[in-house]
Amino acid sequence: MKYSTTECLERLESIRLSGERRSQEVVEIGEILERSNTIPKTDEGWMILEQIAIGGMDTGKFELANACIQKLKQMFSQSKRVRMLECMYLEANGWYNEALDEYNKSLELDPTDMNIPKRKIAILIAQNDISSAIKALLQHVDNFPNDLESWIKLSQLYLDEHLYPQAAYCIEELILMNPVNHFYHLKYAEIQYTLGNIEMALKYYLSVVELSRDNVQGFYGVKLCSDRLMQNISSSKKTLDSARGLKNKNTLSELSQLATERLLFAYSNPSATSEKLIYKDDKDIEEKPTPMTKLVLESWLKL
Amino acid sequence: MSHFSISKPAYSKIVLHSLKFPSSSVHGVLLGTNTDPSTVRVTDAVPIGHASISTSAMLDIALQQISIYAQKCEIMIVGYYASYENINQNKLCISVSENSNFKNLDIPTLNAYTNPGSGWTRVSDSFGSEPPAEKTLAKQSKHTASCTFENSTVIATTKKLVQENAQKLLHDFDDHLGNVSLDWLQNSKLNNLIQES
């Protein structure tokens, strides 16, 4: 990769803004900047050093990470944020006990710090002690109930342990805090489907497609659930409650049809429906679905 | 003793898939042929997901679409692979069907193998195909699998692809849901690169 310094800085900034974890790329660019010694000594420069340090730790480029941390340390010798990076460096090298000691010392100085308990939980996860991590994270969301990130992590840990009702509970909390974020509704629908609550899953997939425009995953979910519910109705002889809401066969078939239409639309107009990421590698992205993907979709939709 | 052979596209796709999402667990299925019950030829891999491998809605759709695709290409789904987020867990787990027909899948036909570094051994607990009391060393040794690569260039090619950051070309079903123009079933662009390497 050959980029000018300005291009490098722009790319790093767009990655920071989009919040994507593109450590590989951050490191590639970081190495260019480090070698030419062109990281500006400005507020942006300090942020870039932090970004490259974290990217380096994520990809095992410890020398690069350490060089960045040392530069930051020279500048901000008393900073909590730099101290945190130093501890993360210990973690990345697998020196968990040393990192824990440092975190505990920092906590004694400032017991209200919200990030240190999270690092301690990250160590438990890295050591594969998931039940302790869940316990600690439960305590943490009790102390900081508005910490969305931690609720998401907790639900992930529950999912990894196949504790679906508990994972669903975490997502319920997130939906209550942020009722218009379709991502949470999507997650909730997925979990309910896995639990076998197809009707509940359908309701949440429907709110996904209501809250976002032409959401492919949402419509896939609507199609999957409505078709399955229709099958259930046809296979069971009970028709008594068939007039009720979503169990009505006509409603279900209309929903299935709607999803079919929207999916076909999405596959014919991919640019109108693809996720809008702030940062995008245009050169790697094809413009149209391949004939095979479309063929498979059409036969999946049973056209 | 069962035997499976892994082709260049299959192996490199598995490796590139786990490399593309180093901070997530990834999974997908293996396609191939299974003419002789003791030999499975794995010819290709289809990457399914990285966002959450423990919920089943999008997995159901992916599996339904893959079986349609496999029918069209006249190959079979012969197995499953998963690579976990945590490096302390089994690094890579491959399950292959030892019975001739994966379609009539019931639990005992699917056997999981993992390679902790010393060779492929069967994972006895997770798929519950054997009561724990029967697990003696002698019995376990019967369940080691021999895994070979289709030819000698598989590892070298995969290494080369890794160095070239070829994982950027690989897309799974989760990627496809975000942008339907991404080719998750065949990964044609990556296939071309694999052919050239």
Interface residues (C-beta under 8 A of the other chain):
Chain A: R21 S23 Q24 D58 T59 I125 A126 Q127 N128 Q156 L159 D160 H162 K187 A189 E190 I191 Y193 T194 A201 V216 Q217 Y220 G221 L224 A266 Y267 P270 T273 S274 E275 D281 D284 I285 E286 E287 K288 P289 T290 M292 T293 L295 V296 L297 S299 W300
Chain B: P22 S23 S25 S52 S54 T55 S56 A57 M58 D60 I61 Q64 Q65 I68 Y69 K72 N86 N88 Q89 N165 K168 L169 H176 L177 G178 N179 V180 S181 L182 D183 W184 L185 Q186 S188 K189
